[in-house]
Structures are given as structure tokens and as C-alpha cells.
């Protein structure tokens, strides 16, 4: 086995791009190793702001020999009318160094199988690595030099080493070598390396820590010690740590302070300035209270003269001074007086301004409150004010705080908790892991805002296509689904279908109701499937499909209960009885819809017994469904399996007598419809070997 490592040295790459690039490179290299006969071989990809490093510690020296099948010309072109080989066949055999004896029998095309000797891995790497690096897709690229090449940043050098020797290759015309560079300012000299361990060691001496995870751990410990020196602790913020590890080659951290007077500003403003704008980490004291100390990253060993700390403090104080000015300016004008300004702020060219959007949100909010029986006064007030902060100076400067600033200002103006918290939270949830609005008021306003946006953009044809979703409509729909799946005291007992209807009514779209409604239902259905499969529910795709086939849009919590019942019972032997019965009924009644059974046409004891059992079980199942006891309902259906088996064995369903035939089909349809109210279990995929040995 052999060792290979590669380094691409560039200008500084934005921190937020590293994780995705590392994952893509990891995937490409794993695929390459699988192709050369080393599946599962270790692959290491790490990076610093200026370099990406690939390390394959255990690759075979030579790829495995393999047998491949080569497809040639169609047989009708390979042989003439007398069955003699044509020039097309001779050319194919000559090209592949084969003879007629190598041709495989059968098929419409001539095929040969040949053994291919494995290539030396170093030659494979020479061919493939440049393509992997140059083909890496970045969110943004730039051009340099003569402008012919586009990449994330200009490339300085390429290092490529295989088993202690140089493995030549070119990346965008830049030839590889055996040297790298140390830290840009602390040790900028060129460094000759021979192996990966040698490379890591020499770079550490040159103040470059290659492993991003190690840099993060070192910074975390230094941050803890610095915060402890002022009797505090670093704020827990994964997004800041994720960026810090890609902002430095040497893991340095400093502590600085801002003027205590700025602690009078809302905490959300202070934290946003530090973490979003300055990439700093606040220090919290006793009771998680914010202090005027913070931590900043430093691409250096230390800050002996305090210049870095002073610079961070200076910039942060300046940002806070701006925030204080905006805050004081905003507080001179109440939120309610800002509503008229929303008429001058466009939401979307074809959908009007934010004043019009606000009126639609209020109308939808009113409809939701009436549907769920909620006290509407505070909720309508929150809906009326929810977009007012968009015209404040604070949100113009710190756009990440929209909604939160409105909530803070509403609180300071003395609005009830139900109002200000609803305004504060109405953009939640932002993603699948995000918190939900804290109150029913917030949940209602969030739903109204989201469905107004979705109906509006779908109505004007601005729907997501493929991976493109410029208006974040998938995120808006997913957030609505998350809210409607919630079961605690904030539960909104409303169906997606009702929500869509309220949105369409608010947009007053006559003539487009039915097509628009169907499009939105299909769009929401995809979000529901994705969320139930990927979130904490972890339902299987076929379980979700089976339950959704029996209805989903009127209640998402009911859908979850039905899926859970299917999931719980599918592992038991009795599920096969449910599945087999449902499939047999579905197949034989595919073109029959009636469930009305004429007792006078039941000719023998078997079908009469089945009809009586069907009536009793259907009544039981309906009662259980009313109480959401879906698993018990499925078990009741399974209990009919023996009688159904007797029926199919002794009663001919598809008889010539049309009346008799339809009556028997109606009986079976009635039985099948009992379980189809819970799920279309025929969509469940099973491996019958899993049930062997079960009673």
C-alpha cells in the first residue's frame, strides 16, 4: 500500500465555503478509490483559509485487474445475409485486439469480454486529481492573470507527493512541485517536504496547523481560558466556531472589550453585531448575562502590544455607536405610525407593497382565528404590526433582526406579551432545526405570512424549479408544516387545505382557485414527505406514502398518528394478513366503487357470514378511527383474514350474473374501504423473509 497527499495553495477562501468543498472532495476521492479496487480506503480532506489538503494514507500501488464487456455494432450490421462477418465486425475486433472466438452469444449487439490489466495508481492519480480539483464547483468564482481561468481564488502553488517522490501534474496550467509555504506573515518561506507526516510537522513549525478540527479545539480551549479570566464563559454558537476554524492558519484567540454603556442596547443587537458582522464571540457572566467582553479570532501566536484587541474594540464600539443612534432614532416613532410607510416599500412587483401584504396577513389571520376558535384581538394587532419594523433604521442596517426588532419595540411600547412575542417570532422557524414561535399568536401570524407569500408567488407563476428557489418558497412551506405538526399548547388545529383556501381568498384570485389550490397542495405534499422522512419522525417513505394516500391535507397530526400505527404494526406477522387481504381486495375491485351491499343477494352462508363480520368490524374500526386508535383498527381488520380466505376459496366473485357479481364486489369494496381510511397498505414494501419464525 502507498501514501499520496496533495496541497492546493491559494489566496484566502471564504470561511463559509470550506465545509461544502471538503465534502465534495471527500466524495470524489472515495469514488475514485472504489473504482481502482480500494472501496472503504481512508480519505482525509482538510483545509485552512489558504490551502486544501488531500491525504490518501493507504492506497494500492496498482489498481485491481478487471474484466469488462465491450459493446460493438448491431448483429444485423456485423453479419451479412450469408452470416459472414462484415467490415464493421472486423473493424470492431481489430480495434479491441480480439478475435471471433471472443464474441459472446445472445443479444442484439455484438459483445466481447476482455481482461483489463490494472494501471499503476500513480498514473491514475495523475490523470484524475487535476480533474477533481478543477471541476470543484464553488458558489462564486473569480478570474486572474490573463482572465482565461475561473476559480474560487488565484492559485499560488500545487504540491503532489506519492510515496515520498514528486508526482507531476498541472492545475490550471500551474505545475506541481515538492514545496509549500509557511504562514503568510509568521513564516512565509518555502518548505521542502517528503511525506505527509513531514509536511504536517514542518508546517506546524512554520505556524500552520493543517487540521481544521484541531485548530477549532485549540481555539475553544484558549477561548475558555480567556473568558474565565473575567469570570465568564464563551457563548455557545456553532456558526461562529464553524467560521473561526477557517479564518486562521494558526489558532489564535484574543479577548477585547466594548464600552459598558452599550449594554443598555437590546441584547439581540449586540449579539448580531458581534457574531454576524464582526465574527466575534460574546462572553457571558453569571446567569448567562451578557458582559462587555468578547472574544475574537487572531491568525497569530499572541497580541503582545494589544493592537489586535484595540482594533477589535475600536471597530465594535463604532458599530455599537451606530446601533445606539439607530435605536434612539427609531424609538421616537411608534410602530403603529410606521404602517403608512410600508406603502412605499415594495414586496414584489406583481404582488404590491408591504402595506398590501399586511392587509392580506390580517385577513388570513382573522380566518385562522375563526377556524380554530382563538381570541383574535391580540393576534390581529400582531398581524397589523408584524412588518412595521422593515422601515426602521435598525432593520435597514441589521436586516437579520427583522421581526425581532419589531417585537422589542412593541414590548417597549407596552403591548401585551401575546402581541410582541408574536411579532418577534413570526419569521420562525427558519430551518428544520429551528425553534417554533413561542405562542399561538406567533404561530398564527407566521402561518398567515407564509401562506400569503406562497399563494402570491404561485399565482404569478414564480414557482421553484429544480434547485432554484430564489424566493425561499420551499422554506416557507416547510415552516408552515412544522408549525402544523406541533402538538403542545401552541397547537394549531388547522389543515393545509384550509390554510391554502384562506390564502387564496385573501388574494382574491377568481377563476384560478382550483388549479392554484391543486398546485399548492402538491407542493405542500412534497414538503410533508420530506419533513416526515428526514426529521425526528424518521418514517419510511412507503409508510408516509401509504398514509398520505388515505388523506393528509385536513390534519397533519392525524397523518402522523396513522403513519405511526402502520410503522408499529408492519414488523408483526399479522401485518401480512392485512397486506394480503388489502392487495387481493384492491386487485379484484379495481374498477368497482360502490360499497352498498344488498343482503337479499347474499346467496350462501359464507358470504352472509362475511357481510355480518364486515358490518361489525367496520363499525368497530370507525369508532377506533374516531378515537385515533389506528393500530387497534388495523388489528381488527387483520382479524378478518381467515373469513376472507374462506370467502375467496368457496365463493366465485366474477360470476356471469351481473347483479350477483356487483353485490360481491361491493361487499369486498366495503371491507377494503374500512382499512383504506387509515392507509393504503398496498403501498408498503415488505420482504417476507423478515416475517419467518414469527407466530
N, C-alpha and C positions, 0 to 999 in steps of 0.2 A: 504494500500500500504506500501511497505517496502523499505529500503535502503541497498544497497550492494556496497562495494568497495574492491578493490584488488590492492596490490602492489607487483611487482617483482623487487627486488633489485639485481643488477648485477655489474660486472666491467663495465668500460666506453664503451658505444656502439657508433660506428662511427656516426657522425652527419648526414651524407647523407642517413642513413638507416631509420631514425625515421619517416619521413612522410609516407612512404610506409607501414611500420609496423603499424602505427596508423590507417591508412585507412583500412588495412586488419582486425585489431581487431574490429574496428567500424562496419564493415560489418558483421563479425561473430556474434557479440553481438546483432546487430539489428535482424539478422535471428533467433537467439535463443529466443529473446523476442517475435517475431512473432509466433514462434512455441508454446510458452506457453500461447498464447492468449493475448499478450500485444503489438500488432503492433503499431509502431509510438511512443512507450515509449522512453523518452530521454536516450541517451547513451553518456557518456563523456569518451574520451580516451586522455590522455596527457602523456608527458614523460620528463625526464631530462636525462643528459648523463648516469646516473646510475640506473634509475628506470622507469618502465612503470606502469601507474596507470589507472585502470578501475573503473568507477563510474556509478552505476545504481541507480539514486535517487528515482525512482518511479516504482518499480516492484511489481506485485501482490504477495500476500503471498502464494497463491496456484494457480496452473495453471488451466485453464478452463477445465471442463468436455468436453469430445468429443465422437463422435460416429465414429467408424471405421469399415471398411469392411475387412474381412479376407478371403483370397482365399485358398481353400482346394484342394483336389485331383480332377482329371477329373471325370466327371459324369459317364463315362464308367467304371472307376475303382471303383467308390463309390457304384455302384449298380450292382448286378449280373443279369443274364438273366431273372430272375423272378421279377426283380425290388426290390429285398430285399437289405437292407444295407449290405455292405461288412465290413470286419475288418478295411480296410483303412478309411472308413467313421466313424466307431465307434471310432477309434483312434483319428481322427481329432476333433470330437465333444468332446471327453473326455479331450483332451489336452486343449481345449479352453473353458471348462466348459459350454458347450452348449448342446441343445437337437435338435432332428429332427425338432421341431417346429420353430427353429431359422433359418433354411435354406431358403435362398432367391430363388425365382423362376427364371428360364431362365438362359442362358449361358452354356458354355461347361464345366465349372468348378463349383464345389460346393462352395457356398459363404455364409458366415454368417455375420450379422451385430450385433455389441455389443456396449454397452456404457462403456466407459473407464473413471473412476474417475480421476480427475486431481491430480497430485502429489504436494507435498509441494515444493515451489520454492527453498528452501534452499537445498533440496536433489538434485534437478535438477542442481543447480549451482555447487554442489559438484562433480557431475558426468561430467558436460560439460566444466567448466572453465579450468581444467587441460589439457584437450584435445585441447582446443582452444590455450592455451599458448604454449604447447609443439609442436603443429602442425604448429605454425607460421613459414613460410618459409623465411629464410634470404639469402641474396646473398652469404654470406660466413659464415662458422661456425668453431668452434674450439672445441677441446676435453680437459678435465681437470680431475683431480683426477685419477681414475683407467682407464680413457680413454674410458669407455663404452658409455658415453653420449656426443652428439654433439649439441652445441647450439651457438648462436652468441657470448656469453661471459659466464664465470663461474657465477653461481647464488650464491648469499650470503644468501638471506632470502626471505620468502614469507609471506605477510600479507593478511589475508582474514577475513572480518568482515561483518556479516549480522545482521542488526537491533541491533547494539551495542554489539553483542556477537561474539565470535570466531566461524568461520565456517571452520572446519578442512578439509584440503586437502593436497595433495603432488604434487610437481612439480619436476620431475626428481629425486624422492627419498628424496627431501628436504621438511620436514613437515612445514606447515604454523603455524603462531603464531599471536600475537596481538601487536607485537612491530616492530618498524622500526629504522633506523639510521639517524642521522642528517648529516650535511655537513661533508665530509670526513676529512677536516683539521680544519674547524672553530668550529664544534660542533659534534664530532664523537660518542657521547654517544647513547645508546639505548633509545628509546622513546616508552612508552606505550600509545596506543590510544584507543578511544571508539567509535567514529563516524567519518564521513568524515570531517565535519567542524572542529572537534577536531584535526584530522590528519593534515589538511592544516594549522591550526593555530600553532600547536606545531612544525611543520616542519619549518614554517617561522621564529619562534623563534630560531630554530636550523640552520638558514641561508640556507634554501632550499625553493625556490619558485617553487611550483609544476606546475603551469600553464605556458606552454611554450609561449603562446601568451602574457601573462602578462610580462614574462621575456623580451620578444622582445620589448614591449612598453617601459619598464623601461630603457633598454639599448639604445633605439632610443632617448629618451629624454636626457639621460646622454651624448650620443654622440653629440647631437645638442649643448648642453651647452659647452662641451669641445672644439668643433670646433669653436664655437662663441667666445671663449676666445682668439683665434688667428685670429679673423675676417674672418672666413671661414665657410664652411658648409660640412657635410659628403657627400661623393659621393653616388649617388643613385645606389645601387647594391643589387638587391633582393637575389642573390645567397649567398652573404656574410651574410646578415641578416638571411637567412634561416638556415645557419650553426651556426651562433652565438648563436641562441636560444637553440641549443642542445649541445653547448660546455661548458655551465656553469649551475650550480645549483643555484648560486647566481649571479644576473645580474650586473656584474661589467664591467666598461669600463675605459681604460686609454688612454692618449694622449702621443705620443712619436715623436721623430724627427730623420731624417737621414741627412747626410751631404749635404748642398746645392749644392755642386759641381756635385752631381749625377743628378740634374735636367737637365743637358745637355744631358743625355741619352734620347732616344726616349720614349715618354710618355707610349706607349704600353708596353715597357719592364718594366718600373717602376710599372705600374698598375698590370701587370701579376704577378710580384714577390710578390707584397703586397697581392692581393686578392686571387690568386691561391695557392701560395706556403706558405704564412705566415698567411692567413686568416685575413688580415688587411684591413681597410677601409681608402682610401686616403682622405685627406681634400683638398677641392678646394677653391680658393680665388675668387677675382673679375674676372668676365668673364669666370668662370669655369676653370681658370688656376690652374694647379696642384701646390701645395705647398710642402715644405719639412716636413710637419707634417702629421701624420696619427693616426688612432685610432686602438686599439687592445682590444680584449676581456680579461676580468680578472675574474676568479672564486673566487672573494674575495670582501670584502666591500670597500677596499681602497688600496692605494700603498704609505703609508706614507714615506717610505725611498727611494722611486723611483726605487727600484730594478727591478720591473716588466717592467717599462718604459725603464730602462737602458738595460735590457736583450733584449727587442724587438728592440731597436735601434741598439744594437751590432750585432744581427743576420741579421737585414735588411741591415745595412751598409756592412756587409760581402757579402751578396748576390749581392748587387749593385756593389761591387768591382769586383766580378767575372763577372758580366754582362758588366762592363766597359772594362775589359780585353778582353772578347769575342768580344765586339763591335769593339774595336780598331784593334784587330787581323783580323776580317772579312773585315774591310774597306781597308785593304792593297791589297785585291784581288777583281777585278771587278766580277760582276755576270756572265758576258759572258765567263770569263776564267774558271768558275767552271763547265761548261756544261760537259766537258770530264770526270769530277769526277763522274757524275751520272751513268756512265757505270759500276762503282764499287758498286753501291747501288741497291740492288735487289728490284723490285716492287713485283713480285710474281714468284715463281719457274718456272711455266709453261708459264708465260707471259713476262718474261725477266726483264731487269733492267729499271731504270728511264730514261736513255738516249733513250732507245727504246720507252718507253711510251711518252716521249716528242716529238719524231718524229711523232708518231701517233696523238697526240694532234694537232700538227702543220698541219697535213694533213686534219684532221677533221675541224679545224678552217678555213682552206682555202676553203673547200667545203661549209661551212656555209656562209662565206663571199660572195661567188659567188651566192649562192641561195638567199640571202637577199639583194644583191647589196650594201654591205658595203665596205668602203675603207679598204683594208686589211693590209696595211703596219704596222701600229701600233699594230693591233690585232695579226698579225703573230709574231711580235717582243715580245709581251707579252706572247704568247703561247710558244715561244722558251725559255724564261727566267723563266717561272712560277714555275718550280720545282728546280731552281738553289739554292734556299736558304736551301734546305734539307741537303746540305753538308756544311753549315756554322756552326761555333761553337755556335752561338747564338741559332739556332734552335735545335741543338743537346742537349743543356742544357734546353731550354724552348720550348718544342715541340708544346705547344699551340699557338705559334707565327708563325708557318709555314704559308707562304703566306704573312702575314703582314710584316715580316722582309724582305722578297724579295721585297715587294712594297716600304718599307722605303729605302732600299739600292738603288733600281732603281731610286727613287726620288733624293737621294743624289748624284747619278751618273749623273744626268741631263737628264734622259729620260723624254719624254713628259708625261703630265698628263694622257692621254689615256692609256699609257703603264704601268706606275707604279700603277695607281689605279686598272687596270685590274689584275695585279699580286697580289696586296694587297687583292682584293675582290674575287678571283676566287674560294675560298672554300665556299663562301656564296651561298644560305642560308644553315645554318646547321640544323635548325629545322623549324617547321611550322610558328613560330612567328618571325623568324629571318629576318633581312633586306636583300634585294636583292643587287647584285653588282650595283655600282653607275652608271656605263656606259654601253653602248652597248658592248664595248670591253671586259669588265669584264664578262658580261652575255655570250658572245660567248665563251670565254675561259673556263668559268665554265661549259657550256653545253658540250664542247668538252672533257673536263677532265672526266665528269661524264659518258658520253656515251662510252668513251673508257674503263672505268672501268667496266661498266655493260656488254658490249659486250664481253669483255675479260673473265670475270668470268662465264658468261653464256656459252661461247664457251667451256670452260674446265669443265663444269658441276658443278661448285661451286655455285649453286643457293641457295637462302634462303629456309629453310624447317621449317614449323611450326613457332615456336617462335625464332628459331635460325637464326641469320643473322650476322655471325662473320665479314663479310667484309662491313657491313653497306650499302648493296645494295639498300634496301628499302629507306633509307635516300637519297642516291644518285639519285634515280629515282624521289622521291618526290621533291627534289630541282630543278631538270630539269623541272618538271611540273609547279612548282611555277614560274620559270623564263618565261616559255612559256605562262603562263596565264596573265602575266603583260601587261598592255595596255599603259603605259606612254611613254615618249620619248626613253626609253630603250627597247621598244617592239621588240621582235624577231619574225618576221612573218615566222615561220617555223613549219612544222608539226612533230609530234613524229615519224611518218613513215619515213620522210626524214632523221631525226636525226639518227634513227636506221640504215638506209641504209648507211649513211656516216661512222658510227662506224664500220659496217661490212666490208665496203670497206677498211678502214684503217687497219683492222686486216687481210685482205686478206684470208678469210676463204672459199675457193671454195668448192662447194658441200654441204655446211651446211647453205647456205644463207636462204632458205625458212623456214626450221624448226626453226632456230635460230631467224629469224625475227618474226615468229609467237609466239614463247615463250616470246620474249621481249615485243611484243605488248600486250599480255595477262597480263604480269607483270605490264606494264605501265597503262593498263586499270584499274587495281585494285587500283593503286596509285591515278589515276584521280578520281575514285569513292570516295575513302576515303577523298581526299582533298576537293572535292566539297560538300561533306556531312558534314564535320567536321569544315571547315574553315569559313571565314567570309561570304561565299556564303549561307550556310545553306539550300541547296537544299534538297528536299526529295529524298529518294532512288529510288522511282518509276519515278520521273521526270528525274533523271540522267539516269536511265536505258532506258527510252523511247527515249531520245535524242541520247544516245550513239548507240542505235540500228540503227539509221539512219546515222551513221558515226561519228567519233571523231578524228581519228589519224591525219588528214590533217590540222586541225586548232582547238586548244583548246579554243581560244577566240570565234570562231564561235559556238563551242559546248555550251559555257556559254550563248551566246545570245539565242540559241534555247531552252535551259533549262529555261531561264528566261521567254521566251514567253509562254511556257507551264505552268510554275508556275503562271504567271499573269492571264491566261485565265481559269485555271482549277476551280477557285472558282465561275465562272459565269455560269448561266443556259445554255447558248449557248454551253458550253463545252460538255454537254450531247449529243447534236446533233452531234458534232464532234466525240465523243467516240462511240455512237451507229452506226453511219454511217461507221466509220472505222472498227469496230468489225464485222459488218454484211458483209462488202466487204471482209475482211480478211478471214472470215469463208468460204464464198462461192467460193472464188478464191484461196484457199489454195494450190491447185495443178496446178494452171494455172499461167504462167509467161508472156505471150505476152500482149502488150498494143496496138497492131496495130488493128485499127477498120476499117472494110470495110463498107463504107457508103451505098453501094448498098444492104447490107444485113440487114439494119435497116428497119424493116417491118412496124412499126406503129409510130404514131405521138409522143407517149410518149418517146420511146427510141430515136427518132430523136431529140426531144427537149433536152433530157438529154445529148446526144452526143454534140449538139451545145453548151449547157451550160458548158459541160466539157471542150471543146476546149477553150472557153472564159476564164473560171476560171483558167484552167491550165496555160494559158498564163499570166494571172494576178499574179498567185502565183509565177511563175518563175521570173517575174520582181521584185516582192517583196522579194523573196529569194536572188536575185542578190544584192538588197539593204539592206539585213539583216533586213527586216521589217517582222519578223516572226510572230508576233502577228496578224498583219493585214492579213497575208497569212492564218493563222488558221481561222480567222473570215470569210474570203472569202470562205473557204471550208465549214464552218458551214452554209453559205447561200445556199448551195446545198441540204441541208437536206430535205426540202419539196418535191423537184423534185425527189430525191432518194426514198422517201417514196411512192410517186405516182408510180414510176417505179416498185418497189417491189410489190405493190398492184395490178398492172394491167398487168405486163409482167412476163411470165414464163421464167426463165433463163435456167433451166436444161431441155430443150426440147430434143426430140429424134433426131432431125436434128443436126448432129454434127457440121456442118458449122455455123448454126444459134446459137447453144449453145456456141461455142468458140468465136464467134463475140461478144455476150453479155457479156461473161466473160472477154474478152479483154477490153470492154468498162468500166466495173466495176474496172478492174485492173488499167486502166489508171487513173480513178478518185482517187482510193486509193493511187496510187504512187505519186500523187501531194502532199498529206499531209505527206507521209512517207519520203519525202526529209527533213522534219523538225524533225519529231519524230514518233516513233511507239506508237501512243497514246493508243493503246490497252493494253499497259503495265501499264497504270495509274490505280491505285486502287481508286475507289470512293465509298462513302456512299451516296446513292441517297437521303436519308433523309436530307442531308445538303443543297439540292437544293430546298426543298419545300418552297413555298412562294415567290420564285424568278420569275420575269417576264420571 
